Every structure is written in C-alpha cells, then in structure tokens.
Amino acid sequence: MKASTADIDRQLRSLLEEALGLASDRVGRLTPESPLFGAWPELDSLAAANLLAELEARFGFRIDPEDLDQPILETFGKLSKYISDKKSFL
C-alpha cells in the first residue's frame, strides 16, 4: 500500500529530529518550501550522508548515485516528494 503524503511527511519529520538532533517544534514548522541542506548548520555533508542512509533504512529503498545529482535535499518538499516517488515504485 502506498504511503500517504501526510504519513511520509510525519516520518520524515521524525527522522530529521532523530538523525540531526533537532527540536520537535523546529521540525514541526517545516513547510514544503523550507530549505534544508546549506540552510541548517546541523545538516552538513557528513550529516547529509548519514541522513540519506537513514532514509534508505526507514523507507526501504536504495538511493541511486544518479539521484544525488538532483537537489533532493534542497527543501523539505523536494525531499518528501523524492521519498513519495521512490515509494510508489516499491
């Protein structure tokens, strides 16, 4: 069964809290346009690599190296859509 956008957003918020150690109120204020990589000091290159590994584990898909050419970590909305698109193929 395909996960709903709201379910993916909820899980993604939880993952950002856990993986980056962010406060729940900060994560709760994220909108689809909220910038991620490059906008938060907590999300540097190393944290981004760890976050991508956590995404694979939590959502059950592999991130292809070609996907990293896309701005998937640019905004919360782009990351959520990427997850939704990947999940729709499972």
N, C-alpha and C positions, 0 to 999 in steps of 0.2 A: 504494500500500500504506500502511495506517495505521501510524504510528509507535507503538511500544510506550511505555507509561508510563515504563519504565526509560530508554529512549532519549531521551524528551523531558526527563526529569529530568537526564540526563547533559549534554545540550546546553544546558539552562537553567543548570546549574551553571557550565559553561564560559563561557557568555555573561555571567553575573554576575561571574565572575573578570575577564574581559577588559574589560567595559564599566565596571565600578566599581573595578577595580584591587584586588580582594580577594584575600587569600591563599587558596590551594587548600585548606589544612586547615580554614580557617574556612567556606568554601563546602561542603566535604565533610561538615561537621557539621549541615548544614541538614536539618530534618525537615519533614514536611508542615505542622506547627503553627508552625514558625519564623516570627516576624514579619519583615516586610521594611520597607515604607515607613513612616517615622516611628520605626523602631527602630534604623536604621543611619544614622549621620551621612553616610555616603557616598551614601546614596540620598535626596537632597533633590529638590525639584521639578524642577530642571534635569536632574539625573541620571535622574530617572524618565522625563522626556520623551525623553531620549536612549536610555534602555533600551527604551522602547516602540517607537521607530524601529528599533532593532537587532532586536527581536523580529519585527517585520514583515519585515525583510530576511532574517533567518536562517530563519524558519519559513515564509515565503512566504504570508502573509495580511495583510489590512488590519484594523486596529483601528478599529471604528466609534466615533464620538464617544459614542454612547449606552452603549457598553461601559465607558466611563470613569466612569459613574455607579455601576458595580459595584465592590466592593472587591477588584479583581483583583490589586492589589499589596499586599494586607494580609498574606498569608502565602505561603510558598514553595508550599504545597499548592494554594492558590487560583490562583496564577499558573500552575502546572503543569497544573491541570485546565482552566483557560481555554485554554491552548495546545492541549491534547488535544481539547477540544471544537471549537475553530476548525479544527484539522487534520482532524477527522472529516468536515467539510463540503467539503473540497478534493477 
